[in-house]
């Protein structure tokens, strides 16, 4: 566990020293906000349903996002139950007092276990508390908001992979994956996810899309020709 936290902390420190800048803050806030609740990707998927050339892609994208929601948010996150990095930062008693006003609870359990700094060396706890800097770009989430894996990143990579597999066009795939990458970066940038949350979120997002494609592409190929035939038959009867 400490090796994972060491890796996460090293990335946070890199962002703090070399990446985070005042002019970039509003840009990253917009990008990360677009991933809230997956609404942006859902809207895109629904819009695609209205056009024949993209209808199958729309169904696969929406179906894959459904798979992502069920597996990522309803299964993996509750099992892993990893606290957000800003909750981990405030656990040392010296820092906890500053956050008492938020009424946060620190009784985390799950795969990552209770976060107790007594399990780590005092030097590591001190270094984490100094190295992780909450940038205050977005608002704090619920004290019980779970971190692993990143839902924003998962949904972005799920959508990118799903639309790529159906449309098979570089002009669609490249922007989709660039945006997915930026979504993941934004989650680290605004300080609401550990880098390992984002890395795993990207990997499982692609897996969700593969599952979604296997299910919903076949469903589309089976059902839609029947729907088209029924519509054509109805039009023929009216014309007769």
Secondary structure by P-SEA (a helix, b strand, c coil): caaaaaaaaaaaaaaacccccccaaaaaaaaaaaaccaaaaaaaaaaaaaccccaaaaaaaaaaaaaaaaccccccccccccccaaaaaacccccccccccccccccccccccccccccccaaaaaaaaaacccccccccccccccccccaaaaaaaaaaaaaaaaccccccaaaaaaaaaaaaaaaaaaccccaaaaaaaaaaaaaaaaaaaacaaaaaaacaaaaaaaaaaaaaaaac
